């Protein structure tokens, strides 16, 4: 008989990703560990791995005996998360249903107004809030003083004041990896050799930057709260020894923000000869040659940089606060250290037209990243882009209830500069263009290699800059996009 059951909802193949994550869901794993440390009994269901449809998930949740069920909700999986709670509530109306996560944090009132089977929304950082909630619910006490929640009380929606972020996270327990079938998670498709087991790890919360397209600062605060290098090493060593994890993907947006921590962690890995490889995400203005060299020596084989655009004008407009020169310098140092690099890029950004989009293509050509992840500018609740799109009349809040578009991950695109079809086409074209110029071209998919061989510069430029040609190509690509996206 569990006190609470925490769920990562099933994949709804009509509206979300068709593939499970290749690692333990850190959100519910961290919440579970915190509650267990406080002596509560917790069940977890990572549905894509443990119960891959709604019926099985519902049965597992009911079977756990928990009177409280919490579901993690992102924008992309919101329909799946809501359907999960609806089915559980229908099966047992006495269960208290809770929804949390980024999407729910910013749309708490909308959710409570439209989905009567949701009892409580947990906003923001969840550990302390969920602990207090479980205590209150089990004791049938008033929820009015629980910070960081929104809920329904006698037909009226109550929105309690926000909860302050934890001042530090060093003493939090490791995520409850032992509750999950770690060996059942698939390897990411880009990990091909000598990887026995991979996992996601996060070592910090918060971001001091002001990127207009990102939720992180608003969801986790502007101050970076980080674990120590020693604790990070201990967690990686634990995962290696217990589960055979020999490849780690750090989920931190700003892994290199605290240089001293990076150096100390790498020194511990090297000193103790821990046989792991890992990849990180970083800003181009937070690395230097010494740091990159020791990262390589410790086992870092890939850095994912948020380059976003090849246009200084666009980078300034979206609040990225970097320059093309800084991108090129980071690329030069990363290649010198012998580390592969990947860009995260956006097309259709604020004030981006064909000239600026072509600048991104020119950046790819000039710097030849090994890989890219390129997407249309997507509107997420809680971001400045979302506020801008509302003011410009591109979206309204009703959209979050009924918008379904699997090709955009169920989130709308910022369509002021291009149509949605054009933006998706330009992202696909950018990926083919990257294949053409990548040192790893032979490792791209065959369809991409074939298309890249036909994509001469003059054609690519025309497809980007000529409106009629771009729109015709975008409509054709829309039909065939499952083959190339």
N, C-alpha and C positions, 0 to 999 in steps of 0.2 A: 504494500500500500504506500504509494508515493505522495509526497506533499504537493509536488508540482511536476507537470510534464512540459518540457520545452521542445518546440518543433521547428525545424527548417522544412517548409512545406514542399509537397511534391512538385515535380515539373509538369506544367500544363503545356503540352507540346503545341497547342494552338496559339499560345500567347507568350511563352517564355523560351529560354534556352532548351535545346533538346538534349543537352548533356549535363551530367552532374558535375559539381565542382570537384577538382582534383585535390581535395584536402578537407580536413575537418572544418565545419563552419565555426569560425572563431567566436562569433557573437554569442550563440547559445552555449558553446563550450566554456566560455569565460564566465557567463552567468551561472552555469551549473556548478563550476568549481567554487565560486564565491559562496553560493548557498550551501553546498556540501560542507565547506569549511565552518559554516555557522550551524552545522548539525541538522540540516534539513535533508530529507530524502528526495532525490531528483531523478526523474526519468528523462531521457532525451530521444528524439526521433529525427534523424537526418533522412527525411523521406526518400530523396532520390537514390540513396544507397540502401536504406534499411526497410523501406515500405513504399515502393515506387508508384503507388496510386492512392487516391483519396480514401477509398474503402479500407485499405489495409492500414493507412495512417490513422483513420478514425478508430478502428478496432484496437490498435496498439495503444492509443491514448486512453481509451475507455478501460482497457485491460490493466493499465498502470494503476488504476484506482485513484488517480489524482483528482482532487476537487478543483484544482486550478490548472488551466492550460494556457501557455503563452506561445505565440507564434511570431517569428521574425519576418518583417515585411520591408522589402525594398520596392522601389518603383516598378522594376521589371517583373517582380513576382507577386504584385499586390493582389491580383485576382485569385491566384492560387492560395495565398495566405488567407484571404477572406473566405474562400470556399471551404478551406480546412476548418476554420472556426465555425462556420455555418453548419457544417455536417456534424461536428462534435456537439454543438449546442442543441441541434435537433435530436441527436441521439440521447443526450442527457442534459436537459435544461438547467439542472442544478449546478452544473460546472460553471465556475467563473472564468470567463474568457478574456484574455489579455493580448493586445497586439503592441509590438514595439518595433524599433528599427528606424532607419532614416526617413522612409516615406511616411510612416505613421507619426513621427515626431513633428513634421511640418504640416500635416493635414489631419490633426487629431479631431478638431471640431467637425470637419467634413465627414470623417469616418463615422463618428458617433451619430451624426444627423441622418446618415443614409444606411447604416448597417446595424439594425437593432440587436443582432446576435453578438455584437462586440460590447463587452461590459466596461473595459478599462483600456486606455491608451497610456503606455509608458513613454514619456518623451525624453530624448537625450540619453545620457549615460545611465545604464540600467542597474548596476549592481546594488547600490544602496537603496534605490527606489524599490526594486523588486523584493529585496529582503524585508523592507518595512511593510510592503504590500502583503506578502505571504503571512507575516505575523498578524496583521490587522484582519485579513480575511479569515484566517483560521480561528481568530478570537472573536469574530463577528463584531468588530469594532468600527467606529466611524472612520471613513477615508478622508475626511475633510482636511486633516493636517499632514497628509502624505504629499510631500513636495514632488513635483515632476510628473504628475499624472493628470489625465482628463478622464471623466467618467460620467455616467448617467445616474442621477439621484431623483427619484420620484418624477420621472419624465423630463427633468431639466438637466441640461448639460453643465457640468461643473468643471472649470479649468483651474486647477491649483497652481500656485506660483512655481516657477522653475526651481530645480535643484541645482545648487552650485556644483561645478565639476570637482572631482577628487583632486586634492592638492598634489598628490603623488601616487604613482601606481607600482612602486617598487615592491611593496609587500603583498600585492595581490597574488593569489596562487596561480600556478600554471593552469592553462585551460584544461578541462577534464577530458584529456585525450583518451583515457582508459574507458570512457563510456561509449566510444565510437569504434567501429571496425576499421581501424587505420589501414590494414592491409587490403581492404576492399576498394579503396579509392583509386580511380584510374590515373595513369600518368598523363600530364598535359601532352598534346600532340607534338609540341616542339621539343620534348625531351625524348631522345631516341637511343642514347647509348649509356651503358654502365650506371643506370639509375635503378636501384632496387625499390626504393620507396621515397616518395616526395611528400611534403607537407607545407602548409602555410603557417607562418609565424608573424606576429606583430609585436613590436617592442616599444611603441610610443602612441600617444594620443594628442591630438591638437595640431594646429597649423597656424603660423603667424602671417601667412601670405593672404592675398586678397583676390584670388582668381575668381572672376565673375561667374564662371560656369560650374564651380565646385561647391559641394555641400559641407566639406570637411570642417572648415573654420566655424561655421554656424552650428554644426552638430557636436563638435568636440572641443570647441574653444580655440582662442588664438595662442594660448600658451602651450608649448610642447611639454608634455609630461612623459618622461621616459624611464624605462628600467635601466639599471646599470649594466655595464659590459660584463661583469662577473655573473649576474643573474641570467643575462642572455646566453652566455656560454654554457651555463649549467643546464638551461632548458634544451639547447641544441644537443648537448652531450647526452642528456636523458633520452631524447627522441632517437638518437643514434643507437644507444645501447638497448633500449627497450623495444623499439619498433623497426630497427634497421634502416631508419631514415638516413639516406646519404645525399639527399638533395633538398635544400630548403629554399623556399620562395618567400622572401620578406615582403609583407604586405604594406609596410610603412610607406606613405607617400614621400617622406623626407628622411630616408635612412641615413644620409650623410650630413644631416643638419648639425649633429653634435660630433665634430671631428674627433675629439679626444676619445669618445666612446667607441667610434669605429676603429681607431688605431688599437685601443686596448683589447677589444674583442678579437681583432685579427691576430694580435700577438698571442692571445690565449689559445686560439685555434692552432697557430703555428707551433707554439711551445709544446702543446700536448699532442701534437700530430694527429688531430682529429680528422679522419678521412672523409670530409664532406665537400660538396660543391654547393654554391648558392648564387642566387641572383637578387638584385636590389633595384629599387626605384630611387631616383635622385633628381635634384635640380642641377642644371648645368653650372650654376654659379656657386655650388657648394662642394666642389671637388678640386683637388690639386694633384700634381704628379706623384708626390710621395704617398699620398693617401691611396691613389689608384694602384700604385705598385704593390702596396702591402695588401690591398684587397685581392689583387690577383694571386699573390703568394698564399693567401689564406684559403683560396678556393673560389673566389667570385669569377664566374665565367660570362656573366651578362649584366649590363646595366641598362635599365629602362629610363630614358630621359623624357620628361614632359616638355618637348620642344614646342609643340602646339601649332606653330606657323613659321613660314619662311619670310614673313613680313614684319618689320619692326613696328609699322603702324598698327597692325592687328595685335601684336604682342602687348603694346601699350594699351590699346583699347580694352582688351579682355583682362587687364590687371595682372599680367604674368610677371612684369618687372624683370625681364631678361632681354637680351639683344641677340641678333643673329651672330654678331662677333663672339659673344659668350658661348653660343651653341657650337660654333666652329672650333673654338679653343678647347672646349670639353671633349669634342669628338677627337681632336688631334691627340690630346693626352690619353684618352681612353684607348685609342688604337695603339699608341706607343706602349701602353701597359700590357697590351695583348688581351684585352677584354672585349668581347663582342658587345655591340650596342644596338639598342632599339629605340626608335622614336615613338612617342605617342603624339599624334597629329590630329588637328581638327580642320574640317572644311566648313565654310559657311558661317564663320564667326562674325561677331559684331563688326559692322562696317567693312566686311570683306566682300570684294567684288572679284571678277575674273582676273584682274591684274594681280591682286594679292594672292589669289589661289595659285596662280602660275608661279609666284615667288616661292611658294611651298614646294612645288614641283622642282624648281631650280635648286632649292636647298637640298633636296633628296639627290639630285644629279651631282651636285658639287661635293657633298660630304659622304655619299655612299654608305648609309647605315646598313648593318647586316639585316635588320628587320624593321618593320614599322607596324604600328597599330593605328589605323586612320579611320576616323568616324565623323559623321556630320555633327554639327553643334546640336546637342540634345538639351532640352529644357527639363530640369529637375526642380521639384518644389524645394523651397528654402534657399535658392540661389539668386544672385542678382540678375542673372539672365532671365530667370522666371519672372521677376518683378518688371524687367524691361519689356518682356514679351506681353505681359498683361497691359502695361501702359500703351503699347503699340497696337493693342487689339488683336494680337495673334492667337491668344488663348484666354480662357476663363476657367474658373475652378471646376465647373461641371465636367470639363474634359477628363479630370482624374477619375471620374466615376465610369465613363462609358468609352474612353478611347482605347481601341485595340488595333495594334499594328505590329505584328511580330517582327517585321523587318527593321523597326526602330526600337525594339525592346519595350514596346508599349509606353514609351515616353515620346512626346511630340518633338519635332525638330524646329529649330529657329528658322522659319521660312520667309524671312523678310528679303533676303538677298537672292535666294534660289528657291525653286520648288523642291519639295521633299524628294521627288524622283531624281532631280538634278544633283542634289546633295549626296544621295546614296550612290549615284553613278560616279560622281567625282571621287568619292572615297574608294570605290572599286578600281577606278582608273589609277588613282594614286598608288594602290597596292601593286598593280601590274607594273607601273612605272618604277616602283621600288625594286621589284623583282628584276627588272631590266638592268638596274645599276648596282644590285647587291653583290658583295663578294660571296655571299651564300646562295647565289641564284640557283644552283643545282639542287638545293634543298627545298626550294619552293615547290608547290604542287604543279603537276604537269600542265594543267589548263592555264595556269599563270605563266609558266615558261613559254608556252606556245603563243599566248597573247602578247607577251613581252617581246618576243622575236619579231612581231609584226608592228609593234608600236614605235615608229620612228618619231623623232622629236617634233617635226613639223606637224604630224598628225595629232600628237598629244597636245601641242599648243593650240591647235585649231579646236579640238574637242573641249578644251578649257575655256578659251577666250571668245569663240564664236557662238553667240546665243542660239541661233537656229540649229546649227550642227550639234551643239551640246544637248538641246532639248530632244532632237530626234534620236540621238544616241542614248539618252537617258530613258526614253520610252521603250526602245528596243532592249536595253539592258535590264529594265524592270521585269520583262518577260522571262529573261534567262538568268536572273540574279541568283536563284538557288544553286546554279552550276558554278558560279564564280565568287560568291560571297561567303 
